Amino acid sequence: MTGQIPMSRGRLVRHGGKTGAVFQKSQESEAFHRWQKGEFLEIERLYASSWRRALYNLDLQDVTETFRTLGIDTNSCKNLKDASDLARAMVSTGDKYSGLMPLALKLLNVPQHLHHDVRKCWRNAGHLPLFEYAPYASFVLTVELFFYICLATKLISHARPSNRVDIAYLFYLPFCMMFVSNDRIHQSCAPLFLRSNQEFVWGQELKKSLCRINEYYLQLPEKVKEKGVISFSSDLPPIEDHLMGNLWSRLLPRSRPMKQRDTSNKSTANKITLEEIKAMENAPSVSPEKTDFDPLDVDAVLFKRITRKVRGSWRQIPN
């Protein structure tokens, strides 16, 4: 729960005496690329529809009864902060007989056929508190409990089904530095679950700031813009923008303008770099039993990404 995004499809390699980790294009990034072009697979449409139906199928009475069985009194919640505190208190309990695991299996919609294996793994781990045993599941459960508590105490209306979907967006919070939204329920609830090094930003305010920055860069000569936006936008432009200035200094404190580099031998340097990258990408995987190095301390990490040449008004990579 450090704010990093877990990556899939990685493999360990060794080439030319160096170790590395190679991450191909993820299925998620390939899907996003298709979605940006309006291309959706039928299975994706069905899954999205099923997911939304599951979110809408609330059984408030069932959850309220579970709260009562656990001795949880939701009547003490007078505001959203009280609800979030109560949800955290429930999840942070160290009592292995508290019934928290059955509640987690229910609220997280874990398929019934997996319940036995989940309980077995948890038992073999010594019935650790959930926040130690499965930190992300614990976070999601906290958000879920918060939502049900708010429904039970009428702090959030159950008359608006979209509230259920809106709350589900908070599941992404552990993996971002900044959560941006124009939704009032996000504005009220997201800050309750942010770490101290995260920010909630009202979407319209951020849009205004970005428009001012965009207008500044649009005035640059065409020859500069043809080099790609990354070549000249490594720092904030010299314009007054309170919101963006605060976000930049708070969330990117180590950011500095890119230093001028010696490009006298640029073509040779790039050629060598590309050759090394391709060799690393094509190197055979090192099997787990033959891995004699620390996977967390490799010489190089290669990520394969899909990048558009042009996005909106801007060229992302040079001509």
C-alpha positions in Angstrom: 0.0 0.0 0.0 2.8 2.4 -1.0 1.0 4.0 -3.9 2.8 1.9 -6.5 0.7 0.0 -9.1 1.3 -3.7 -9.2 2.5 -4.8 -12.7 1.6 -8.0 -14.4 3.2 -10.1 -17.2 6.7 -9.4 -16.0 9.6 -11.8 -16.6 13.2 -12.0 -15.4 16.0 -12.1 -18.0 19.8 -12.1 -18.2 21.8 -10.7 -21.1 25.4 -9.7 -21.6 26.2 -10.2 -17.9 23.3 -7.9 -16.9 20.0 -8.9 -15.2 16.7 -7.3 -16.0 12.9 -7.4 -15.8 10.8 -7.1 -18.9 7.2 -6.1 -18.9 5.3 -6.5 -22.2 2.2 -4.5 -23.0 -0.3 -5.4 -20.4 -3.8 -6.6 -21.3 -5.2 -3.6 -19.6 -3.1 -1.1 -21.6 -4.1 -2.9 -24.8 -7.7 -2.7 -23.8 -7.4 1.1 -23.0 -5.9 1.6 -26.4 -8.8 -0.1 -28.1 -11.3 1.8 -25.9 -9.8 5.1 -26.9 -10.6 4.2 -30.5 -14.2 3.2 -29.5 -13.4 -0.5 -30.0 -15.0 -2.8 -27.4 -15.1 -6.6 -27.3 -18.5 -8.1 -26.6 -17.1 -9.9 -23.5 -16.1 -6.5 -22.2 -19.5 -5.1 -22.6 -21.1 -8.1 -20.9 -18.6 -8.0 -18.0 -19.2 -4.2 -17.5 -23.0 -4.8 -17.6 -22.6 -7.7 -15.1 -20.4 -5.6 -12.8 -22.9 -2.7 -12.7 -25.8 -5.1 -12.0 -23.8 -6.6 -9.1 -23.1 -3.1 -7.7 -26.8 -2.2 -7.8 -28.0 -5.3 -6.0 -27.7 -4.0 -2.5 -29.2 -6.1 0.4 -29.1 -3.4 3.1 -31.2 -5.5 5.5 -28.8 -8.4 5.2 -25.7 -6.2 6.0 -27.5 -4.4 8.8 -28.3 -7.8 10.4 -24.6 -8.7 10.0 -23.6 -5.5 11.8 -26.0 -6.4 14.6 -24.6 -9.9 14.9 -21.1 -8.4 15.3 -22.3 -5.9 17.9 -21.7 -2.9 15.6 -23.9 0.1 16.5 -24.2 2.4 13.5 -26.4 4.8 15.4 -23.3 6.6 16.7 -22.5 7.8 13.2 -23.6 11.4 12.9 -21.4 12.4 9.8 -19.2 10.9 7.1 -16.1 11.1 9.3 -17.8 9.0 12.0 -18.8 6.4 9.4 -15.2 6.1 8.1 -13.8 5.9 11.6 -16.3 3.1 12.4 -15.4 1.2 9.2 -11.7 1.4 10.0 -12.3 0.3 13.6 -14.1 -2.8 12.3 -11.4 -3.8 9.8 -8.5 -3.1 12.1 -9.7 -5.5 14.8 -7.2 -8.2 15.7 -9.9 -10.5 17.0 -9.7 -13.7 14.9 -13.2 -14.7 16.0 -14.8 -11.3 15.1 -16.5 -12.7 12.0 -14.6 -10.2 9.8 -13.5 -12.7 7.2 -17.0 -14.0 6.5 -18.1 -10.4 6.2 -15.2 -9.7 3.8 -16.1 -12.7 1.7 -19.7 -11.5 1.4 -19.1 -7.8 0.7 -16.2 -8.4 -1.7 -18.4 -10.9 -3.7 -15.8 -13.6 -3.5 -17.2 -16.6 -5.4 -18.5 -19.3 -3.1 -16.3 -22.1 -4.4 -13.2 -20.1 -3.3 -14.3 -19.5 0.3 -12.8 -22.7 1.7 -9.4 -22.0 0.1 -9.4 -18.4 1.3 -10.2 -19.5 4.9 -7.6 -22.2 4.8 -4.8 -19.8 3.6 -5.8 -17.3 6.3 -5.8 -20.0 9.0 -2.3 -21.2 7.9 -1.1 -17.6 8.2 -2.2 -17.7 11.8 -5.4 -15.7 11.5 -3.5 -12.5 11.1 -5.6 -9.3 11.2 -7.0 -8.6 7.7 -5.1 -5.3 7.4 -1.8 -7.3 7.8 -2.8 -10.4 5.9 -4.4 -8.7 2.8 -3.9 -4.9 2.9 -5.6 -4.0 -0.3 -8.6 -6.3 0.4 -8.7 -4.6 3.8 -8.8 -1.2 2.1 -11.6 -2.2 -0.3 -13.6 -3.7 2.6 -13.2 -0.5 4.6 -14.7 1.5 1.7 -17.5 -1.0 1.3 -18.3 -1.0 5.1 -18.2 2.8 5.0 -20.7 2.9 2.2 -23.1 0.4 3.9 -22.9 2.3 7.2 -23.7 5.6 5.4 -26.7 3.9 3.7 -27.9 2.5 7.0 -27.6 5.9 8.7 -29.0 7.8 5.7 -25.7 9.8 5.4 -25.8 8.6 1.7 -29.1 8.2 -0.1 -29.9 4.7 -1.4 -32.5 6.3 -3.7 -29.8 7.1 -6.2 -28.3 3.8 -7.6 -25.4 5.6 -9.2 -24.0 6.3 -5.7 -22.9 2.7 -5.6 -20.9 2.9 -8.8 -19.4 6.3 -7.7 -18.2 4.8 -4.4 -16.5 1.9 -6.3 -14.1 4.5 -7.9 -12.5 4.9 -4.4 -11.0 1.4 -4.8 -8.4 3.0 -7.0 -7.2 5.5 -4.3 -4.2 3.4 -3.1 -2.6 3.7 -6.6 -2.7 7.4 -7.3 -1.1 10.6 -6.1 -4.0 12.8 -7.1 -7.7 11.9 -7.3 -9.6 14.2 -9.7 -13.4 14.3 -9.9 -16.4 16.6 -10.5 -18.7 14.3 -8.5 -19.9 15.7 -5.2 -19.9 12.3 -3.4 -16.2 11.9 -4.3 -15.6 15.4 -3.0 -17.1 14.5 0.3 -15.8 10.9 0.7 -12.5 10.6 -1.1 -10.5 12.8 1.3 -11.5 10.4 4.2 -9.5 7.6 2.6 -6.5 9.5 1.2 -3.0 9.1 2.5 -1.1 12.2 3.8 0.8 12.4 0.5 -2.3 12.3 -1.7 -4.6 15.1 -2.9 -8.2 15.4 -4.0 -8.7 18.0 -6.8 -12.0 19.3 -8.1 -12.0 18.5 -11.8 -13.2 21.9 -13.1 -10.5 23.7 -11.2 -7.8 21.4 -12.6 -9.2 21.8 -16.1 -8.9 25.6 -15.8 -5.2 25.3 -14.7 -4.4 22.9 -17.5 -6.1 25.2 -20.1 -3.8 28.1 -18.9 -0.7 25.9 -19.3 -1.9 24.6 -22.7 -2.5 28.2 -24.0 1.1 29.1 -22.9 2.7 26.2 -24.8 0.5 26.8 -27.9 2.5 30.1 -28.3 5.8 28.2 -28.8 7.3 28.1 -32.3 6.3 25.2 -34.5 9.9 23.9 -34.6 9.9 23.6 -30.8 6.5 21.8 -30.7 7.7 19.3 -33.4 10.3 18.0 -30.9 7.5 16.5 -28.8 5.8 17.8 -25.7 8.1 15.9 -23.4 11.1 17.9 -24.7 9.8 21.2 -23.3 7.3 20.4 -20.6 9.4 18.8 -17.9 8.6 21.7 -15.6 5.8 24.2 -15.1 5.8 27.2 -17.4 6.6 30.7 -16.0 2.9 31.6 -15.5 1.0 32.2 -12.2 -1.2 29.3 -11.3 -1.7 28.7 -7.6 -3.4 25.3 -7.9 -0.9 23.7 -10.2 2.1 25.3 -8.4 0.9 23.8 -5.1 0.2 20.4 -6.6 3.6 20.4 -8.4 5.6 21.3 -5.3 3.7 18.9 -3.1 3.4 15.8 -5.3 6.6 16.2 -7.4 9.1 17.7 -5.0 12.1 16.1 -6.8 11.0 17.3 -10.2 13.6 19.5 -12.0 14.0 20.8 -15.5 15.9 18.4 -17.8 19.5 19.3 -18.0 21.2 20.0 -21.4 23.0 16.9 -22.6 25.9 16.5 -24.9 24.3 15.4 -28.2 27.5 15.5 -30.3 27.4 11.7 -30.6 23.6 11.3 -30.4 23.0 8.8 -33.2 25.7 6.4 -31.9 24.4 6.6 -28.4 20.8 6.0 -29.4 21.9 3.1 -31.6 23.7 1.4 -28.7 20.7 2.0 -26.4 18.2 0.6 -28.9 20.4 -2.5 -29.5 20.6 -3.1 -25.8 16.9 -2.6 -25.3 16.0 -5.0 -28.1 18.5 -7.6 -26.8 17.1 -7.4 -23.3 13.5 -7.7 -24.6 14.3 -10.8 -26.7 16.4 -12.5 -24.1 15.0 -15.8 -22.8 13.3 -15.8 -19.5 15.2 -17.0 -16.4 13.2 -19.7 -14.7 12.5 -19.4 -10.9 14.7 -22.3 -10.0 17.6 -20.7 -11.9 17.2 -17.2 -10.6 20.4 -16.5 -8.6 19.9 -12.7 -8.3 17.6 -10.5 -6.4 14.5 -9.8 -8.5 14.0 -6.5 -6.7 17.6 -5.3 -7.6 18.1 -5.9 -11.3 20.3 -3.9 -13.6 17.5 -2.8 -15.9 13.7 -2.7 -16.2 12.0 -2.6 -19.5 8.4 -1.5 -20.0 6.7 -1.8 -23.3 4.0 0.9 -23.9 1.6 2.0 -26.5 2.1 5.7 -27.3 0.3 7.8 -29.8 2.5 10.1 -32.0 -0.1 12.8 -31.7 -2.7 13.3 -28.9 -5.0 16.3 -29.1 -3.0 19.4 -30.1 0.3 17.9 -29.2 3.0 15.7 -30.7 4.1 13.3 -28.0 7.3 12.1 -29.7 9.5 13.9 -32.2 9.1 13.7 -36.0 
